[in-house]
Amino acid sequence: MSSEEKEKPIVYTVEECQQCGLKTKRTFKLGDFVFKVGDLCSKCKASTLITMIYAEYIKV
Ligand SMILES: [Zn+2]
């Protein structure tokens, strides 16, 4: 039996509202980049800006 663990990266995008500061984390979509305008804020409907893109490694 192998005890080797495999890790799979999942890339996340963090969008930050310019008005209320709400941060929304979602999975990365093709075409995302830092400082791109994101979706509308779910709280105040202002525009958001992508402030961070990062990967998390999960064991599978
Ligand atoms: Zn907002």
N, CA, C, O and the ligand as a Tripos MOL2 file, in Angstrom:
@<TRIPOS>MOLECULE
protein
  241   239    61     0     0
PROTEIN
NO_CHARGES

@<TRIPOS>ATOM
      1 N           0.8360   -1.2040    0.0000 N.3       1 MET1
      2 CA          0.0000    0.0000    0.0000 C.3       1 MET1
      3 C           0.8780    1.2650    0.0000 C.2       1 MET1
      4 O           1.8230    1.3740    0.7820 O.2       1 MET1
      5 N           0.5630    2.1830   -0.8570 N.am      2 SER2
      6 CA          1.3180    3.4240   -0.9280 C.3       2 SER2
      7 C           0.7140    4.4650    0.0060 C.2       2 SER2
      8 O          -0.5040    4.6230    0.0790 O.2       2 SER2
      9 N           1.5740    5.1580    0.7060 N.am      3 SER3
     10 CA          1.0760    6.2240    1.5770 C.3       3 SER3
     11 C           1.3110    7.5930    0.9430 C.2       3 SER3
     12 O           1.1490    8.6310    1.5840 O.2       3 SER3
     13 N           1.6900    7.5660   -0.3090 N.am      4 GLU4
     14 CA          1.9690    8.8180   -1.0040 C.3       4 GLU4
     15 C           0.7040    9.6610   -1.1250 C.2       4 GLU4
     16 O          -0.3600    9.1680   -1.5010 O.2       4 GLU4
     17 N           0.8450   10.9320   -0.8000 N.am      5 GLU5
     18 CA         -0.3080   11.8120   -0.9000 C.3       5 GLU5
     19 C          -0.1470   12.7360   -2.0940 C.2       5 GLU5
     20 O           0.9170   13.3140   -2.3200 O.2       5 GLU5
     21 N          -1.1870   12.8560   -2.8220 N.am      6 LYS6
     22 CA         -1.1590   13.7570   -3.9550 C.3       6 LYS6
     23 C          -1.8340   15.0630   -3.5800 C.2       6 LYS6
     24 O          -2.8140   15.0910   -2.8360 O.2       6 LYS6
     25 N          -1.2900   16.1320   -4.1100 N.am      7 GLU7
     26 CA         -1.8870   17.4320   -3.8420 C.3       7 GLU7
     27 C          -2.3750   18.0520   -5.1350 C.2       7 GLU7
     28 O          -1.7060   18.0100   -6.1670 O.2       7 GLU7
     29 N          -3.5340   18.6170   -5.0480 N.am      8 LYS8
     30 CA         -4.1470   19.2100   -6.2270 C.3       8 LYS8
     31 C          -4.3610   20.7020   -5.9670 C.2       8 LYS8
     32 O          -4.9720   21.0690   -4.9630 O.2       8 LYS8
     33 N          -3.8760   21.5510   -6.8420 N.am      9 PRO9
     34 CA         -4.0690   22.9760   -6.6070 C.3       9 PRO9
     35 C          -5.4550   23.4430   -7.0290 C.2       9 PRO9
     36 O          -5.9650   23.0550   -8.0810 O.2       9 PRO9
     37 N          -6.0450   24.2660   -6.2060 N.am     10 ILE10
     38 CA         -7.2940   24.9380   -6.5730 C.3      10 ILE10
     39 C          -7.0080   26.4270   -6.5210 C.2      10 ILE10
     40 O          -6.5510   26.9430   -5.5020 O.2      10 ILE10
     41 N          -7.2770   27.1140   -7.6150 N.am     11 VAL11
     42 CA         -6.9520   28.5340   -7.6800 C.3      11 VAL11
     43 C          -8.1810   29.3500   -7.3100 C.2      11 VAL11
     44 O          -9.2810   29.1180   -7.8100 O.2      11 VAL11
     45 N          -7.9640   30.3110   -6.4210 N.am     12 TYR12
     46 CA         -9.0430   31.1810   -5.9670 C.3      12 TYR12
     47 C          -8.7790   32.6210   -6.3710 C.2      12 TYR12
     48 O          -7.6310   33.0480   -6.4990 O.2      12 TYR12
     49 N          -9.8440   33.3460   -6.5650 N.am     13 THR13
     50 CA         -9.7820   34.7690   -6.8580 C.3      13 THR13
     51 C         -10.4950   35.4980   -5.7240 C.2      13 THR13
     52 O         -11.5880   35.0990   -5.3210 O.2      13 THR13
     53 N          -9.8870   36.5580   -5.2100 N.am     14 VAL14
     54 CA        -10.5290   37.3590   -4.1760 C.3      14 VAL14
     55 C         -10.9100   38.7050   -4.7770 C.2      14 VAL14
     56 O         -10.0670   39.4300   -5.3050 O.2      14 VAL14
     57 N         -12.1850   39.0200   -4.6880 N.am     15 GLU15
     58 CA        -12.6960   40.3020   -5.1710 C.3      15 GLU15
     59 C         -13.0070   41.1810   -3.9700 C.2      15 GLU15
     60 O         -13.6100   40.7280   -2.9970 O.2      15 GLU15
     61 N         -12.5980   42.4220   -4.0420 N.am     16 GLU16
     62 CA        -12.8320   43.3330   -2.9230 C.3      16 GLU16
     63 C         -13.6700   44.5030   -3.3910 C.2      16 GLU16
     64 O         -13.3740   45.1430   -4.4000 O.2      16 GLU16
     65 N         -14.7280   44.7680   -2.6340 N.am     17 CYS17
     66 CA        -15.6150   45.8740   -2.9720 C.3      17 CYS17
     67 C         -14.9130   47.1970   -2.7120 C.2      17 CYS17
     68 O         -14.2860   47.3870   -1.6700 O.2      17 CYS17
     69 N         -15.0250   48.1080   -3.6680 N.am     18 GLN18
     70 CA        -14.3760   49.4120   -3.5320 C.3      18 GLN18
     71 C         -15.1200   50.3120   -2.5620 C.2      18 GLN18
     72 O         -14.5570   51.2860   -2.0610 O.2      18 GLN18
     73 N         -16.3580   50.0020   -2.2960 N.am     19 GLN19
     74 CA        -17.1750   50.8600   -1.4520 C.3      19 GLN19
     75 C         -17.2540   50.3890    0.0010 C.2      19 GLN19
     76 O         -17.0010   51.1640    0.9230 O.2      19 GLN19
     77 N         -17.6030   49.1300    0.1970 N.am     20 CYS20
     78 CA        -17.7960   48.6670    1.5800 C.3      20 CYS20
     79 C         -16.6830   47.7310    2.0550 C.2      20 CYS20
     80 O         -16.6400   47.3540    3.2260 O.2      20 CYS20
     81 N         -15.7900   47.3610    1.1440 N.am     21 GLY21
     82 CA        -14.6530   46.5490    1.5580 C.3      21 GLY21
     83 C         -14.9350   45.0610    1.6860 C.2      21 GLY21
     84 O         -14.0820   44.2930    2.1310 O.2      21 GLY21
     85 N         -16.1320   44.6630    1.2950 N.am     22 LEU22
     86 CA        -16.4860   43.2490    1.3770 C.3      22 LEU22
     87 C         -15.5770   42.4230    0.4660 C.2      22 LEU22
     88 O         -15.3890   42.7380   -0.7090 O.2      22 LEU22
     89 N         -15.0290   41.3730    1.0340 N.am     23 LYS23
     90 CA        -14.1780   40.4970    0.2340 C.3      23 LYS23
     91 C         -14.9360   39.2260   -0.1110 C.2      23 LYS23
     92 O         -15.5540   38.5940    0.7450 O.2      23 LYS23
     93 N         -14.8740   38.8740   -1.3670 N.am     24 THR24
     94 CA        -15.5470   37.6630   -1.8260 C.3      24 THR24
     95 C         -14.5120   36.7330   -2.4350 C.2      24 THR24
     96 O         -13.7430   37.1180   -3.3150 O.2      24 THR24
     97 N         -14.5130   35.5320   -1.9580 N.am     25 LYS25
     98 CA        -13.5860   34.5380   -2.4860 C.3      25 LYS25
     99 C         -14.3710   33.5840   -3.3770 C.2      25 LYS25
    100 O         -15.4140   33.0610   -2.9850 O.2      25 LYS25
    101 N         -13.8600   33.3730   -4.5600 N.am     26 ARG26
    102 CA        -14.5150   32.4380   -5.4750 C.3      26 ARG26
    103 C         -13.4390   31.7030   -6.2410 C.2      26 ARG26
    104 O         -12.2650   32.0730   -6.1980 O.2      26 ARG26
    105 N         -13.8330   30.6880   -6.9210 N.am     27 THR27
    106 CA        -12.8330   29.9580   -7.6940 C.3      27 THR27
    107 C         -12.4240   30.7700   -8.9160 C.2      27 THR27
    108 O         -13.2230   31.5120   -9.4880 O.2      27 THR27
    109 N         -11.2010   30.6150   -9.2860 N.am     28 PHE28
    110 CA        -10.6100   31.3500  -10.4000 C.3      28 PHE28
    111 C         -11.3250   31.0350  -11.7090 C.2      28 PHE28
    112 O         -11.6620   29.8870  -11.9970 O.2      28 PHE28
    113 N         -11.5430   32.0640  -12.4740 N.am     29 LYS29
    114 CA        -12.0950   31.8870  -13.8100 C.3      29 LYS29
    115 C         -11.0590   32.3610  -14.8280 C.2      29 LYS29
    116 O         -10.3110   33.3050  -14.5700 O.2      29 LYS29
    117 N         -11.0250   31.7220  -15.9440 N.am     30 LEU30
    118 CA        -10.0850   32.0900  -16.9870 C.3      30 LEU30
    119 C         -10.2660   33.5670  -17.3460 C.2      30 LEU30
    120 O         -11.3890   34.0280  -17.5510 O.2      30 LEU30
    121 N          -9.1740   34.2910  -17.4180 N.am     31 GLY31
    122 CA         -9.2570   35.7040  -17.7550 C.3      31 GLY31
    123 C          -9.1520   36.6170  -16.5420 C.2      31 GLY31
    124 O          -9.0240   37.8330  -16.6860 O.2      31 GLY31
    125 N          -9.2040   36.0320  -15.3440 N.am     32 ASP32
    126 CA         -9.0530   36.8290  -14.1270 C.3      32 ASP32
    127 C          -7.6140   37.3060  -13.9870 C.2      32 ASP32
    128 O          -6.6710   36.5750  -14.2910 O.2      32 ASP32
    129 N          -7.4590   38.5290  -13.5270 N.am     33 PHE33
    130 CA         -6.1300   39.0160  -13.1660 C.3      33 PHE33
    131 C          -6.2830   40.0960  -12.1040 C.2      33 PHE33
    132 O          -7.3460   40.6980  -11.9550 O.2      33 PHE33
    133 N          -5.2020   40.3280  -11.3700 N.am     34 VAL34
    134 CA         -5.2390   41.2880  -10.2700 C.3      34 VAL34
    135 C          -5.4980   42.6940  -10.8140 C.2      34 VAL34
    136 O          -4.9170   43.1090  -11.8160 O.2      34 VAL34
    137 N          -6.3760   43.4050  -10.1340 N.am     35 PHE35
    138 CA         -6.8310   44.7590  -10.4690 C.3      35 PHE35
    139 C          -7.8060   44.8070  -11.6360 C.2      35 PHE35
    140 O          -8.0990   45.8750  -12.1740 O.2      35 PHE35
    141 N          -8.2990   43.6460  -12.0180 N.am     36 LYS36
    142 CA         -9.3880   43.6150  -12.9880 C.3      36 LYS36
    143 C         -10.6800   43.9260  -12.2320 C.2      36 LYS36
    144 O         -10.8220   43.5650  -11.0640 O.2      36 LYS36
    145 N         -11.6060   44.5880  -12.8930 N.am     37 VAL37
    146 CA        -12.8990   44.8600  -12.2740 C.3      37 VAL37
    147 C         -13.6950   43.5540  -12.2080 C.2      37 VAL37
    148 O         -13.8540   42.8490  -13.2050 O.2      37 VAL37
    149 N         -14.1810   43.2580  -11.0230 N.am     38 GLY38
    150 CA        -14.9000   42.0030  -10.8270 C.3      38 GLY38
    151 C         -16.4050   42.1710  -10.9320 C.2      38 GLY38
    152 O         -16.9100   43.1190  -11.5330 O.2      38 GLY38
    153 N         -17.1010   41.2240  -10.3290 N.am     39 ASP39
    154 CA        -18.5570   41.2950  -10.3250 C.3      39 ASP39
    155 C         -19.0310   42.4010   -9.3800 C.2      39 ASP39
    156 O         -18.2410   42.9790   -8.6340 O.2      39 ASP39
    157 N         -20.3100   42.6790   -9.4250 N.am     40 LEU40
    158 CA        -20.8580   43.6690   -8.5040 C.3      40 LEU40
    159 C         -20.9090   43.0950   -7.0880 C.2      40 LEU40
    160 O         -21.1420   41.9020   -6.8890 O.2      40 LEU40
    161 N         -20.6880   43.9670   -6.1230 N.am     41 CYS41
    162 CA        -20.7280   43.5710   -4.7210 C.3      41 CYS41
    163 C         -22.1100   43.0080   -4.3780 C.2      41 CYS41
    164 O         -23.1370   43.5640   -4.7660 O.2      41 CYS41
    165 N         -22.1110   41.9010   -3.6470 N.am     42 SER42
    166 CA        -23.3930   41.2790   -3.3000 C.3      42 SER42
    167 C         -24.0950   42.0490   -2.1890 C.2      42 SER42
    168 O         -25.2730   41.8160   -1.9150 O.2      42 SER42
    169 N         -23.3810   42.9580   -1.5540 N.am     43 LYS43
    170 CA        -23.9460   43.6910   -0.4220 C.3      43 LYS43
    171 C         -24.4330   45.0800   -0.8410 C.2      43 LYS43
    172 O         -25.5660   45.4610   -0.5460 O.2      43 LYS43
    173 N         -23.5740   45.8280   -1.5290 N.am     44 CYS44
    174 CA        -23.9480   47.2130   -1.8410 C.3      44 CYS44
    175 C         -24.0180   47.5000   -3.3480 C.2      44 CYS44
    176 O         -24.2990   48.6270   -3.7550 O.2      44 CYS44
    177 N         -23.7680   46.4990   -4.1520 N.am     45 LYS45
    178 CA        -23.8870   46.6110   -5.6150 C.3      45 LYS45
    179 C         -22.8710   47.5520   -6.2650 C.2      45 LYS45
    180 O         -23.0240   47.9240   -7.4290 O.2      45 LYS45
    181 N         -21.8500   47.9300   -5.5240 N.am     46 ALA46
    182 CA        -20.7730   48.7080   -6.1240 C.3      46 ALA46
    183 C         -19.8490   47.7520   -6.8810 C.2      46 ALA46
    184 O         -19.9460   46.5340   -6.7340 O.2      46 ALA46
    185 N         -18.9610   48.3150   -7.6850 N.am     47 SER47
    186 CA        -18.0760   47.4300   -8.4370 C.3      47 SER47
    187 C         -16.9310   46.9460   -7.5530 C.2      47 SER47
    188 O         -16.4810   47.6550   -6.6530 O.2      47 SER47
    189 N         -16.4820   45.7670   -7.8170 N.am     48 THR48
    190 CA        -15.3860   45.1780   -7.0500 C.3      48 THR48
    191 C         -14.1370   45.1020   -7.9130 C.2      48 THR48
    192 O         -14.1870   45.2110   -9.1380 O.2      48 THR48
    193 N         -13.0250   44.9140   -7.2370 N.am     49 LEU49
    194 CA        -11.7520   44.8190   -7.9050 C.3      49 LEU49
    195 C         -11.0840   43.5260   -7.4320 C.2      49 LEU49
    196 O         -11.1050   43.2000   -6.2450 O.2      49 LEU49
    197 N         -10.5040   42.8140   -8.3590 N.am     50 ILE50
    198 CA         -9.7770   41.6050   -7.9660 C.3      50 ILE50
    199 C          -8.4740   42.0250   -7.2930 C.2      50 ILE50
    200 O          -7.6510   42.7110   -7.8980 O.2      50 ILE50
    201 N          -8.2900   41.6150   -6.0500 N.am     51 THR51
    202 CA         -7.1010   42.0480   -5.3100 C.3      51 THR51
    203 C          -6.1120   40.9130   -5.0790 C.2      51 THR51
    204 O          -4.9530   41.1520   -4.7410 O.2      51 THR51
    205 N          -6.5680   39.6920   -5.2600 N.am     52 MET52
    206 CA         -5.6620   38.5850   -4.9830 C.3      52 MET52
    207 C          -6.0770   37.3440   -5.7670 C.2      52 MET52
    208 O          -7.2580   37.0250   -5.9040 O.2      52 MET52
    209 N          -5.0750   36.6750   -6.2650 N.am     53 ILE53
    210 CA         -5.3020   35.3780   -6.9040 C.3      53 ILE53
    211 C          -4.2800   34.4240   -6.3060 C.2      53 ILE53
    212 O          -3.0780   34.6880   -6.3470 O.2      53 ILE53
    213 N          -4.7490   33.3320   -5.7580 N.am     54 TYR54
    214 CA         -3.8090   32.4130   -5.1310 C.3      54 TYR54
    215 C          -4.3100   30.9830   -5.2310 C.2      54 TYR54
    216 O          -5.4830   30.7320   -5.5060 O.2      54 TYR54
    217 N          -3.4110   30.0720   -5.0070 N.am     55 ALA55
    218 CA         -3.7560   28.6620   -5.0860 C.3      55 ALA55
    219 C          -3.6710   28.0190   -3.7100 C.2      55 ALA55
    220 O          -2.7870   28.3340   -2.9130 O.2      55 ALA55
    221 N          -4.5890   27.1270   -3.4510 N.am     56 GLU56
    222 CA         -4.5260   26.3140   -2.2430 C.3      56 GLU56
    223 C          -4.3300   24.8800   -2.6890 C.2      56 GLU56
    224 O          -4.9280   24.4210   -3.6620 O.2      56 GLU56
    225 N          -3.4860   24.1910   -1.9590 N.am     57 TYR57
    226 CA         -3.2570   22.7900   -2.3090 C.3      57 TYR57
    227 C          -4.0570   21.9090   -1.3670 C.2      57 TYR57
    228 O          -3.9440   22.0010   -0.1440 O.2      57 TYR57
    229 N          -4.8500   21.0740   -1.9580 N.am     58 ILE58
    230 CA         -5.6260   20.1600   -1.1300 C.3      58 ILE58
    231 C          -5.1500   18.7420   -1.3900 C.2      58 ILE58
    232 O          -4.7640   18.3900   -2.5040 O.2      58 ILE58
    233 N          -5.1850   17.9550   -0.3630 N.am     59 LYS59
    234 CA         -4.7880   16.5510   -0.5160 C.3      59 LYS59
    235 C          -5.9560   15.7710   -1.0930 C.2      59 LYS59
    236 O          -7.0960   15.8860   -0.6410 O.2      59 LYS59
    237 N          -5.6410   14.9830   -2.0940 N.am     60 VAL60
    238 CA         -6.7090   14.1950   -2.7070 C.3      60 VAL60
    239 C          -6.4410   12.7170   -2.5050 C.2      60 VAL60
    240 O          -7.2270   11.8810   -2.9490 O.2      60 VAL60
    241 ZN        -19.8770   46.5000   -1.2740 Zn       61 ZN61
@<TRIPOS>BOND
     1     1     2 1
     2     2     3 1
     3     3     4 2
     4     3     5 am
     5     5     6 1
     6     6     7 1
     7     7     8 2
     8     7     9 am
     9     9    10 1
    10    10    11 1
    11    11    12 2
    12    11    13 am
    13    13    14 1
    14    14    15 1
    15    15    16 2
    16    15    17 am
    17    17    18 1
    18    18    19 1
    19    19    20 2
    20    19    21 am
    21    21    22 1
    22    22    23 1
    23    23    24 2
    24    23    25 am
    25    25    26 1
    26    26    27 1
    27    27    28 2
    28    27    29 am
    29    29    30 1
    30    30    31 1
    31    31    32 2
    32    31    33 am
    33    33    34 1
    34    34    35 1
    35    35    36 2
    36    35    37 am
    37    37    38 1
    38    38    39 1
    39    39    40 2
    40    39    41 am
    41    41    42 1
    42    42    43 1
    43    43    44 2
    44    43    45 am
    45    45    46 1
    46    46    47 1
    47    47    48 2
    48    47    49 am
    49    49    50 1
    50    50    51 1
    51    51    52 2
    52    51    53 am
    53    53    54 1
    54    54    55 1
    55    55    56 2
    56    55    57 am
    57    57    58 1
    58    58    59 1
    59    59    60 2
    60    59    61 am
    61    61    62 1
    62    62    63 1
    63    63    64 2
    64    63    65 am
    65    65    66 1
    66    66    67 1
    67    67    68 2
    68    67    69 am
    69    69    70 1
    70    70    71 1
    71    71    72 2
    72    71    73 am
    73    73    74 1
    74    74    75 1
    75    75    76 2
    76    75    77 am
    77    77    78 1
    78    78    79 1
    79    79    80 2
    80    79    81 am
    81    81    82 1
    82    82    83 1
    83    83    84 2
    84    83    85 am
    85    85    86 1
    86    86    87 1
    87    87    88 2
    88    87    89 am
    89    89    90 1
    90    90    91 1
    91    91    92 2
    92    91    93 am
    93    93    94 1
    94    94    95 1
    95    95    96 2
    96    95    97 am
    97    97    98 1
    98    98    99 1
    99    99   100 2
   100    99   101 am
   101   101   102 1
   102   102   103 1
   103   103   104 2
   104   103   105 am
   105   105   106 1
   106   106   107 1
   107   107   108 2
   108   107   109 am
   109   109   110 1
   110   110   111 1
   111   111   112 2
   112   111   113 am
   113   113   114 1
   114   114   115 1
   115   115   116 2
   116   115   117 am
   117   117   118 1
   118   118   119 1
   119   119   120 2
   120   119   121 am
   121   121   122 1
   122   122   123 1
   123   123   124 2
   124   123   125 am
   125   125   126 1
   126   126   127 1
   127   127   128 2
   128   127   129 am
   129   129   130 1
   130   130   131 1
   131   131   132 2
   132   131   133 am
   133   133   134 1
   134   134   135 1
   135   135   136 2
   136   135   137 am
   137   137   138 1
   138   138   139 1
   139   139   140 2
   140   139   141 am
   141   141   142 1
   142   142   143 1
   143   143   144 2
   144   143   145 am
   145   145   146 1
   146   146   147 1
   147   147   148 2
   148   147   149 am
   149   149   150 1
   150   150   151 1
   151   151   152 2
   152   151   153 am
   153   153   154 1
   154   154   155 1
   155   155   156 2
   156   155   157 am
   157   157   158 1
   158   158   159 1
   159   159   160 2
   160   159   161 am
   161   161   162 1
   162   162   163 1
   163   163   164 2
   164   163   165 am
   165   165   166 1
   166   166   167 1
   167   167   168 2
   168   167   169 am
   169   169   170 1
   170   170   171 1
   171   171   172 2
   172   171   173 am
   173   173   174 1
   174   174   175 1
   175   175   176 2
   176   175   177 am
   177   177   178 1
   178   178   179 1
   179   179   180 2
   180   179   181 am
   181   181   182 1
   182   182   183 1
   183   183   184 2
   184   183   185 am
   185   185   186 1
   186   186   187 1
   187   187   188 2
   188   187   189 am
   189   189   190 1
   190   190   191 1
   191   191   192 2
   192   191   193 am
   193   193   194 1
   194   194   195 1
   195   195   196 2
   196   195   197 am
   197   197   198 1
   198   198   199 1
   199   199   200 2
   200   199   201 am
   201   201   202 1
   202   202   203 1
   203   203   204 2
   204   203   205 am
   205   205   206 1
   206   206   207 1
   207   207   208 2
   208   207   209 am
   209   209   210 1
   210   210   211 1
   211   211   212 2
   212   211   213 am
   213   213   214 1
   214   214   215 1
   215   215   216 2
   216   215   217 am
   217   217   218 1
   218   218   219 1
   219   219   220 2
   220   219   221 am
   221   221   222 1
   222   222   223 1
   223   223   224 2
   224   223   225 am
   225   225   226 1
   226   226   227 1
   227   227   228 2
   228   227   229 am
   229   229   230 1
   230   230   231 1
   231   231   232 2
   232   231   233 am
   233   233   234 1
   234   234   235 1
   235   235   236 2
   236   235   237 am
   237   237   238 1
   238   238   239 1
   239   239   240 2
@<TRIPOS>SUBSTRUCTURE
     1 MET1         2 RESIDUE 1 A MET
     2 SER2         6 RESIDUE 1 A SER
     3 SER3        10 RESIDUE 1 A SER
     4 GLU4        14 RESIDUE 1 A GLU
     5 GLU5        18 RESIDUE 1 A GLU
     6 LYS6        22 RESIDUE 1 A LYS
     7 GLU7        26 RESIDUE 1 A GLU
     8 LYS8        30 RESIDUE 1 A LYS
     9 PRO9        34 RESIDUE 1 A PRO
    10 ILE10       38 RESIDUE 1 A ILE
    11 VAL11       42 RESIDUE 1 A VAL
    12 TYR12       46 RESIDUE 1 A TYR
    13 THR13       50 RESIDUE 1 A THR
    14 VAL14       54 RESIDUE 1 A VAL
    15 GLU15       58 RESIDUE 1 A GLU
    16 GLU16       62 RESIDUE 1 A GLU
    17 CYS17       66 RESIDUE 1 A CYS
    18 GLN18       70 RESIDUE 1 A GLN
    19 GLN19       74 RESIDUE 1 A GLN
    20 CYS20       78 RESIDUE 1 A CYS
    21 GLY21       82 RESIDUE 1 A GLY
    22 LEU22       86 RESIDUE 1 A LEU
    23 LYS23       90 RESIDUE 1 A LYS
    24 THR24       94 RESIDUE 1 A THR
    25 LYS25       98 RESIDUE 1 A LYS
    26 ARG26      102 RESIDUE 1 A ARG
    27 THR27      106 RESIDUE 1 A THR
    28 PHE28      110 RESIDUE 1 A PHE
    29 LYS29      114 RESIDUE 1 A LYS
    30 LEU30      118 RESIDUE 1 A LEU
    31 GLY31      122 RESIDUE 1 A GLY
    32 ASP32      126 RESIDUE 1 A ASP
    33 PHE33      130 RESIDUE 1 A PHE
    34 VAL34      134 RESIDUE 1 A VAL
    35 PHE35      138 RESIDUE 1 A PHE
    36 LYS36      142 RESIDUE 1 A LYS
    37 VAL37      146 RESIDUE 1 A VAL
    38 GLY38      150 RESIDUE 1 A GLY
    39 ASP39      154 RESIDUE 1 A ASP
    40 LEU40      158 RESIDUE 1 A LEU
    41 CYS41      162 RESIDUE 1 A CYS
    42 SER42      166 RESIDUE 1 A SER
    43 LYS43      170 RESIDUE 1 A LYS
    44 CYS44      174 RESIDUE 1 A CYS
    45 LYS45      178 RESIDUE 1 A LYS
    46 ALA46      182 RESIDUE 1 A ALA
    47 SER47      186 RESIDUE 1 A SER
    48 THR48      190 RESIDUE 1 A THR
    49 LEU49      194 RESIDUE 1 A LEU
    50 ILE50      198 RESIDUE 1 A ILE
    51 THR51      202 RESIDUE 1 A THR
    52 MET52      206 RESIDUE 1 A MET
    53 ILE53      210 RESIDUE 1 A ILE
    54 TYR54      214 RESIDUE 1 A TYR
    55 ALA55      218 RESIDUE 1 A ALA
    56 GLU56      222 RESIDUE 1 A GLU
    57 TYR57      226 RESIDUE 1 A TYR
    58 ILE58      230 RESIDUE 1 A ILE
    59 LYS59      234 RESIDUE 1 A LYS
    60 VAL60      238 RESIDUE 1 A VAL
    61 ZN61       241 GROUP 0 **** ****
